[in-house]
Amino acid sequence: MFFTTTIFYGQQEKIDLVPIYEKTFKDTIVDLIFEEVEVTVKEAKSLGVKGLEDKSDEEKISFPEVKVIITEKEVKFLDKKGKVKKKINIGYKDVFKVNKSKNEKFIGIKVLENNDKTKAKFMMFNKDGKKLWEINEYLYNFVVSPDGKYVIEIPSIEYGHQAPLRMLGSKGLIKEIPKPHISIGIDFSENGEYVVIGLNNRKKKEGYLLLIDRYGEELWRHTVGTAVGAISISPTGKFISGIGSQDTLNILFVFDKIGNLIFTYSQLPKIGNIEMKFDENSNLLLLTSTEFCGYLFDLSKSKLIWKYEPELKTNYFRGAIFSGNFNTIIFLSPGYHGKSYYLYIVNKEGKEILVKELGIKKFITHFCYSAGMFKPYVILSKDGNYIYGGKIDGVEVYRIKGEVK
């Protein structure tokens, strides 16, 4: 059931967040994969979408088509009508059974026969349910590349802190990547050509960024302090960023593709988690801190554009979503006692436009390997006009009515 409360308007007469669609499933959902499609308003209305009275029937809008439903026991691939066309059984006892690529185009699935790790298979599918490759390997935990051609295994701590990371593809092992103690994060360029890994050596009290290519070959590494936190790589691989700890400071380090340090920024919160995201052109970098602040940097000019701190602080920020060019940015904050979620909508200039409370108690959450924290499964449409939310029992869609400017 929809429930929204407007907490504060920056442009009360111009913008609002309106619930327009809700779909529930019988399953208890662990994760979902959406595909954003364009439908006419007439088609959307036939699907049950409300709140489009100001649009003509021929006008096209964005809509989230559910492609994959993941439960504790099954992975279900759906057709365009929402009917199950393929199922994969994952009802065995193990952790980290399924992971999807960050662009949500591919999904890696671990299968055990009779709960026997010696009879394990790893399979790679695209979101339409086509199996791309399969290997007879047990992977403890894994991160899927954005092209679906390889996966990076994160070993269990039971194998020792110094167990290597492994890159695997359709022909098995590609490369072992030695690590000194513990890996903190993994992120990929948009085409999977480059991978940045954050590594910490607790014995030497060093944290560093490692850049490798898709074949596991090291391109460069740089120390960024006594420990490294969040990491990120721009879509084109043009810039690589990491949060390094030095004494009592958290410092942003930004390198170019060949390893030159191009920018640092030290006025960050000393505690809390940070998520970093680049715009689609790889020039702007957005930092979201759990300490209730956001930062936007222009790397082409090596400067901070703005810092955002809301007047109303409900709990803490748990990441952000945005349109590809950052015209619309939405900071996500869980309400106290898990009873709701707050959305802080900000424009490209860092101006707060709207704060809205959603009565959604149980968003699906997934682990963000580049930030080292769990995030709610909420997506902003490419045009910045619609918000898709994945819940444990279905999907909700909200329309941003008005122009964020």
Backbone torsions as a table, in degrees:
resi	resn	phi	psi	omega
1	MET	NA	137.5	179.3
2	PHE	-72.5	143.1	170.5
3	PHE	-154.6	121.7	176.7
4	THR	-134.9	147.6	174.9
5	THR	-133.5	127.1	175.5
6	THR	-82.4	120.3	-179.3
7	ILE	-88.7	-39.9	-175.6
8	PHE	-158.5	136.3	175.0
9	TYR	-110.0	133.9	168.6
10	GLY	-89.8	-30.7	-180.0
11	GLN	-136.3	68.7	-169.2
12	GLN	-55.0	-38.1	-175.3
13	GLU	-81.5	-7.3	-171.6
14	LYS	-114.3	-24.2	-169.9
15	ILE	-142.8	144.6	174.0
16	ASP	-154.6	165.7	177.8
17	LEU	-113.6	115.8	-170.1
18	VAL	-118.7	126.1	174.8
19	PRO	-71.1	129.7	-176.5
20	ILE	-125.4	-12.8	-175.4
21	TYR	-157.5	142.3	175.7
22	GLU	-146.6	134.6	177.4
23	LYS	-135.7	132.9	179.0
24	THR	-114.4	152.6	177.4
25	PHE	-120.7	156.4	178.3
26	LYS	-72.8	-26.4	-177.5
27	ASP	-74.6	153.6	164.9
28	THR	-87.9	115.6	-167.5
29	ILE	-93.8	133.7	174.9
30	VAL	-93.4	-37.6	179.9
31	ASP	-158.8	163.7	-179.8
32	LEU	-137.4	162.0	165.0
33	ILE	-128.7	123.1	174.6
34	PHE	-95.8	156.5	162.7
35	GLU	-127.6	124.5	179.0
36	GLU	-77.8	121.8	179.8
37	VAL	-124.0	161.7	175.0
38	GLU	-101.2	131.1	175.8
39	VAL	-131.6	156.5	174.8
40	THR	-74.3	159.8	177.9
41	VAL	-60.6	-36.3	177.5
42	LYS	-61.7	-44.6	177.8
43	GLU	-64.6	-40.9	-179.4
44	ALA	-62.5	-42.3	178.7
45	LYS	-62.1	-36.7	179.6
46	SER	-68.4	-22.7	176.9
47	LEU	-84.9	-7.4	179.0
48	GLY	104.8	10.8	179.6
49	VAL	-75.8	132.9	179.4
50	LYS	-110.0	177.8	171.3
51	GLY	71.1	28.0	179.7
52	LEU	-117.7	25.0	-174.6
53	GLU	-63.0	-23.3	-178.6
54	ASP	-86.6	3.4	-178.3
55	LYS	-114.6	147.8	177.9
56	SER	-77.1	156.2	-177.2
57	ASP	-62.8	-26.3	-176.9
58	GLU	-85.8	-15.1	-179.0
59	GLU	-66.6	145.7	-179.3
60	LYS	-101.0	143.5	177.4
61	ILE	-132.7	165.1	177.0
62	SER	-83.7	145.1	-178.1
63	PHE	-148.0	139.5	-179.3
64	PRO	-89.0	109.6	175.2
65	GLU	-88.2	121.5	-178.9
66	VAL	-76.2	119.8	-177.9
67	LYS	-99.1	-35.7	-175.0
68	VAL	-139.3	135.1	171.5
69	ILE	-116.0	129.3	179.4
70	ILE	-115.6	122.6	175.2
71	THR	-114.3	-177.0	178.1
72	GLU	-65.3	-25.6	-172.2
73	LYS	-116.3	-16.3	-175.2
74	GLU	-145.1	152.0	165.0
75	VAL	-110.3	122.3	-176.2
76	LYS	-115.2	124.5	175.2
77	PHE	-97.7	130.8	-174.1
78	LEU	-109.1	151.4	173.7
79	ASP	-88.8	-175.9	-174.9
80	LYS	-65.2	-22.0	179.3
81	LYS	-90.7	2.0	179.0
82	GLY	84.4	9.5	178.5
83	LYS	-90.7	147.9	-178.5
84	VAL	-72.6	124.0	177.9
85	LYS	-108.6	-14.9	177.9
86	LYS	-158.1	141.8	176.8
87	LYS	-127.2	143.2	171.8
88	ILE	-122.2	124.6	-178.6
89	ASN	-79.0	125.5	175.7
90	ILE	-129.8	35.1	-175.0
91	GLY	-80.1	11.7	179.9
92	TYR	-80.6	168.3	179.9
93	LYS	-91.7	107.8	177.5
94	ASP	-170.6	168.6	176.3
95	VAL	-105.5	163.6	174.9
96	PHE	52.2	59.3	-177.4
97	LYS	-80.0	-34.4	-172.3
98	VAL	-139.5	139.2	170.5
99	ASN	-143.2	147.5	179.0
100	LYS	-113.9	156.9	176.9
101	SER	-70.2	157.3	-174.8
102	LYS	-67.3	-21.7	174.9
103	ASN	-88.6	0.8	175.5
104	GLU	62.3	26.7	177.3
105	LYS	-96.3	-19.1	-175.5
106	PHE	-135.9	154.2	-177.6
107	ILE	-140.4	125.8	177.5
108	GLY	-97.4	135.1	-176.0
109	ILE	-129.7	128.9	176.1
110	LYS	-99.2	131.6	-179.3
111	VAL	-126.2	131.6	176.1
112	LEU	-114.3	136.0	175.7
113	GLU	-91.6	117.6	-179.1
114	ASN	56.0	37.1	179.4
115	ASN	58.8	24.6	-176.3
116	ASP	-101.3	113.4	-178.2
117	LYS	-66.1	-22.4	178.2
118	THR	-75.5	-12.2	178.2
119	LYS	-116.6	42.2	-176.8
120	ALA	-91.3	150.1	173.3
121	LYS	-130.0	146.7	170.5
122	PHE	-117.9	129.2	-177.8
123	MET	-125.1	140.9	176.2
124	MET	-110.9	127.3	178.5
125	PHE	-121.4	155.2	164.8
126	ASN	-88.7	172.8	-173.3
127	LYS	-69.8	-12.3	176.5
128	ASP	-86.9	-2.0	177.2
129	GLY	94.5	6.9	178.0
130	LYS	-82.5	125.7	177.5
131	LYS	-76.7	124.9	-176.2
132	LEU	-94.5	-40.1	176.6
133	TRP	-162.2	166.1	-176.8
134	GLU	-151.0	140.3	175.9
135	ILE	-134.9	152.3	176.9
136	ASN	-89.6	83.0	-177.9
137	GLU	-144.8	142.6	169.8
138	TYR	-95.1	120.1	177.1
139	LEU	-111.5	124.7	-178.5
140	TYR	-64.6	-60.9	175.3
141	ASN	-139.4	154.9	-171.9
142	PHE	-154.5	153.7	176.6
143	VAL	-121.8	129.4	-172.7
144	VAL	-91.8	133.4	178.6
145	SER	-70.2	154.7	-177.2
146	PRO	-72.5	-8.4	174.6
147	ASP	-104.7	-1.9	177.2
148	GLY	72.6	9.8	-175.1
149	LYS	-93.9	-13.5	177.9
150	TYR	-154.7	168.4	-179.1
151	VAL	-139.9	149.4	175.7
152	ILE	-111.9	121.0	179.4
153	GLU	-85.2	133.7	172.3
154	ILE	-102.7	113.0	-173.9
155	PRO	-71.7	157.2	176.0
156	SER	-69.6	149.3	178.2
157	ILE	-64.0	-20.0	-179.8
158	GLU	-66.8	-19.4	177.0
159	TYR	-86.7	1.7	179.2
160	GLY	101.7	146.6	-178.7
161	HIS	-61.7	-25.0	-174.6
162	GLN	-98.8	10.6	174.4
163	ALA	-61.2	136.0	-175.4
164	PRO	-72.6	156.6	165.5
165	LEU	-75.2	149.8	178.6
166	ARG	-124.3	132.3	171.2
167	MET	-97.2	128.1	-179.2
168	LEU	-132.4	147.3	176.9
169	GLY	-136.4	-159.7	-174.5
170	SER	-63.1	-22.8	179.4
171	LYS	-104.0	13.9	178.2
172	GLY	99.0	-142.0	-174.9
173	LEU	-66.0	128.8	174.4
174	ILE	-96.3	-47.4	-175.9
175	LYS	-165.0	142.6	167.8
176	GLU	-96.3	136.2	-177.2
177	ILE	-113.6	105.0	-179.7
178	PRO	-61.8	143.4	175.0
179	LYS	-135.0	143.0	-172.6
180	PRO	-72.7	-32.3	-177.9
181	HIS	-152.0	-69.3	-175.3
182	ILE	-146.2	138.4	177.1
183	SER	-87.9	142.3	-175.6
184	ILE	-107.8	-22.7	-178.1
185	GLY	-172.4	157.0	179.7
186	ILE	-139.0	135.7	175.7
187	ASP	-145.7	153.0	-175.0
188	PHE	-121.9	149.0	166.6
189	SER	-69.2	165.8	-171.4
190	GLU	-58.9	-37.3	-178.5
191	ASN	-94.1	3.2	179.4
192	GLY	78.3	8.3	-176.7
193	GLU	-72.8	-31.5	-177.9
194	TYR	-127.3	148.5	178.2
195	VAL	-132.5	129.9	173.1
196	VAL	-108.3	136.6	-178.5
197	ILE	-127.9	132.0	174.3
198	GLY	-95.3	126.8	-176.3
199	LEU	-127.0	143.2	177.7
200	ASN	-124.0	133.0	174.3
201	ASN	-109.6	99.2	-174.3
202	ARG	-69.7	-29.9	179.8
203	LYS	-66.5	-43.4	179.9
204	LYS	-90.0	-6.5	-176.7
205	LYS	55.3	54.5	178.5
206	GLU	-130.6	137.0	171.6
207	GLY	-120.5	137.6	-179.0
208	TYR	-147.5	159.4	176.6
209	LEU	-97.7	136.7	178.6
210	LEU	-122.2	125.8	176.0
211	LEU	-109.5	125.3	177.3
212	ILE	-126.1	165.2	175.0
213	ASP	-96.6	-176.8	-174.9
214	ARG	-67.4	-10.7	178.3
215	TYR	-101.7	4.7	178.1
216	GLY	85.1	6.1	180.0
217	GLU	-78.1	129.9	-179.7
218	GLU	-71.9	130.0	177.7
219	LEU	-99.3	-41.4	172.5
220	TRP	-168.9	164.7	171.3
221	ARG	-144.7	147.0	-178.9
222	HIS	-140.3	135.2	173.9
223	THR	-76.1	137.1	-177.9
224	VAL	-125.8	21.8	178.1
225	GLY	130.9	-160.9	-178.8
226	THR	-79.4	-17.0	177.3
227	ALA	-159.8	154.7	175.6
228	VAL	-115.2	139.2	178.0
229	GLY	-106.1	-117.3	-178.4
230	ALA	-66.2	152.2	177.8
231	ILE	-136.6	163.6	175.1
232	SER	-164.8	153.5	174.0
233	ILE	-130.7	139.5	-177.8
234	SER	-69.5	159.8	-177.0
235	PRO	-53.0	-38.7	-178.3
236	THR	-88.0	-7.0	-174.8
237	GLY	81.3	10.2	-176.9
238	LYS	-67.3	-39.8	-178.2
239	PHE	-128.5	147.8	176.1
240	ILE	-127.8	130.5	-177.2
241	SER	-125.0	152.6	177.4
242	GLY	-153.7	149.8	175.9
243	ILE	-100.3	115.4	180.0
244	GLY	-108.2	145.2	177.7
245	SER	-99.4	130.3	176.2
246	GLN	-136.7	114.7	-175.2
247	ASP	56.3	-117.1	-178.9
248	THR	-103.2	14.0	-175.7
249	LEU	-109.7	148.1	163.4
250	ASN	-105.1	126.0	-173.7
251	ILE	-123.1	134.2	172.8
252	LEU	-83.1	126.0	174.1
253	PHE	-114.7	133.0	176.2
254	VAL	-126.6	126.1	178.6
255	PHE	-115.7	155.8	171.6
256	ASP	-88.5	-179.7	-173.1
257	LYS	-60.6	-30.9	-177.5
258	ILE	-94.9	4.8	172.0
259	GLY	100.1	8.0	176.8
260	ASN	-78.6	133.5	175.4
261	LEU	-76.4	121.3	-175.0
262	ILE	-113.1	-16.9	-175.0
263	PHE	-163.2	141.7	171.0
264	THR	-135.8	155.3	177.1
265	TYR	-148.9	126.2	-170.8
266	SER	-112.0	-3.4	-175.7
267	GLN	-92.4	58.2	179.9
268	LEU	-108.5	159.8	175.1
269	PRO	-56.7	143.2	-176.9
270	LYS	-80.2	-15.7	-179.0
271	ILE	-129.8	171.5	176.1
272	GLY	91.6	167.5	177.7
273	ASN	-91.3	153.6	179.0
274	ILE	-130.8	135.8	171.6
275	GLU	-110.4	141.6	179.3
276	MET	-125.9	134.6	179.0
277	LYS	-139.2	139.7	176.4
278	PHE	-97.1	154.9	173.1
279	ASP	-76.4	173.2	-173.9
280	GLU	-66.2	-20.8	179.3
281	ASN	-95.4	-0.6	176.0
282	SER	68.8	20.5	179.6
283	ASN	-106.5	-26.0	-178.6
284	LEU	-107.3	142.7	-179.4
285	LEU	-128.1	124.4	179.4
286	LEU	-105.6	125.8	174.4
287	LEU	-108.7	132.4	175.5
288	THR	-121.5	120.7	-179.3
289	SER	-103.8	141.4	174.3
290	THR	-65.0	-12.6	177.2
291	GLU	-83.6	28.7	172.0
292	PHE	62.9	48.6	172.7
293	CYS	-152.5	154.9	177.3
294	GLY	-131.6	151.4	-178.3
295	TYR	-133.5	139.7	172.9
296	LEU	-121.1	125.8	-178.8
297	PHE	-114.3	143.2	170.5
298	ASP	-103.3	104.7	-175.3
299	LEU	-76.3	-23.0	176.8
300	SER	-66.7	-22.8	178.5
301	LYS	-115.0	1.8	178.8
302	SER	52.3	53.4	-178.7
303	LYS	-149.6	157.7	172.2
304	LEU	-81.2	128.5	177.3
305	ILE	-85.4	-50.7	177.6
306	TRP	-156.9	160.7	171.0
307	LYS	-121.9	133.0	-177.9
308	TYR	-114.7	125.5	172.4
309	GLU	-131.9	116.5	-177.0
310	PRO	-71.9	150.6	175.3
311	GLU	-70.5	-42.0	178.7
312	LEU	-89.5	113.5	-179.3
313	LYS	-111.7	108.1	-172.7
314	THR	-86.3	-38.7	-179.3
315	ASN	-161.0	-83.2	175.6
316	TYR	-161.9	158.8	176.2
317	PHE	-80.3	137.7	177.0
318	ARG	-123.0	61.1	178.5
319	GLY	88.6	-177.4	-178.5
320	ALA	-146.7	156.8	171.6
321	ILE	-123.6	159.4	-173.5
322	PHE	-163.8	158.8	169.8
323	SER	-74.0	160.9	-170.8
324	GLY	-57.3	-29.4	-178.8
325	ASN	-105.6	12.1	177.7
326	PHE	67.2	18.3	175.7
327	ASN	-64.4	-32.8	175.6
328	THR	-125.7	127.5	177.9
329	ILE	-126.1	133.5	179.6
330	ILE	-125.7	115.3	175.5
331	PHE	-87.0	137.1	-174.7
332	LEU	-105.5	133.6	-178.8
333	SER	-140.3	119.3	175.1
334	PRO	-69.4	139.7	178.0
335	GLY	-74.2	168.8	178.9
336	TYR	-65.1	142.3	177.2
337	HIS	62.7	17.0	174.9
338	GLY	66.6	24.6	-175.2
339	LYS	-90.1	-12.2	-177.5
340	SER	-166.0	-178.4	174.6
341	TYR	-133.5	144.8	178.0
342	TYR	-111.7	137.4	176.4
343	LEU	-115.4	122.6	177.9
344	TYR	-104.5	108.3	-176.2
345	ILE	-95.9	125.9	-174.4
346	VAL	-129.3	144.6	176.5
347	ASN	-89.7	-178.0	-174.1
348	LYS	-65.5	-21.4	179.1
349	GLU	-88.3	2.0	179.4
350	GLY	84.2	12.8	-179.8
351	LYS	-86.0	129.4	178.0
352	GLU	-71.9	122.6	-177.2
353	ILE	-99.8	-39.7	-175.0
354	LEU	-160.0	142.2	169.4
355	VAL	-120.5	126.7	-175.0
356	LYS	-132.5	137.6	175.2
357	GLU	-98.8	126.4	175.1
358	LEU	-104.0	132.1	-179.6
359	GLY	-82.3	49.3	179.0
360	ILE	-105.4	112.8	-176.7
361	LYS	-83.4	-32.0	-167.7
362	LYS	-129.5	68.7	168.5
363	PHE	-63.1	144.8	166.8
364	ILE	-62.9	140.9	173.8
365	THR	-120.2	147.9	174.9
366	HIS	-136.2	155.9	-175.8
367	PHE	-83.7	128.4	177.7
368	CYS	-94.0	107.5	-172.9
369	TYR	-71.4	-19.3	178.7
370	SER	-84.8	-23.1	-178.4
371	ALA	-107.9	-14.5	179.3
372	GLY	70.1	36.4	179.0
373	MET	-152.9	161.4	176.4
374	PHE	-84.2	139.7	179.5
375	LYS	-126.1	149.7	174.6
376	PRO	-71.2	149.7	-179.3
377	TYR	-86.8	87.1	179.4
378	VAL	-130.8	133.1	-175.5
379	ILE	-127.5	138.6	173.0
380	LEU	-98.4	131.9	-179.7
381	SER	-60.6	158.9	-176.4
382	LYS	-59.6	-34.0	180.0
383	ASP	-83.3	-3.5	177.3
384	GLY	76.6	15.3	-174.6
385	ASN	-105.2	-14.3	-174.9
386	TYR	-135.6	145.2	178.3
387	ILE	-116.3	126.2	177.9
388	TYR	-106.7	127.2	179.0
389	GLY	-119.3	127.6	176.6
390	GLY	-94.6	125.9	-179.5
391	LYS	-115.7	170.7	-178.4
392	ILE	-70.6	-11.0	178.1
393	ASP	-126.8	10.5	179.0
394	GLY	161.0	-149.8	-172.5
395	VAL	-135.0	141.3	170.6
396	GLU	-126.9	146.1	178.3
397	VAL	-126.9	134.9	177.5
398	TYR	-121.6	143.4	176.5
399	ARG	-104.5	130.1	170.7
400	ILE	-83.3	102.0	-174.0
401	LYS	-90.6	112.9	-174.5
402	GLY	117.7	176.2	-176.0
403	GLU	-108.4	127.1	176.1
404	VAL	-81.8	110.9	-179.2
405	LYS	-153.2	NA	NA
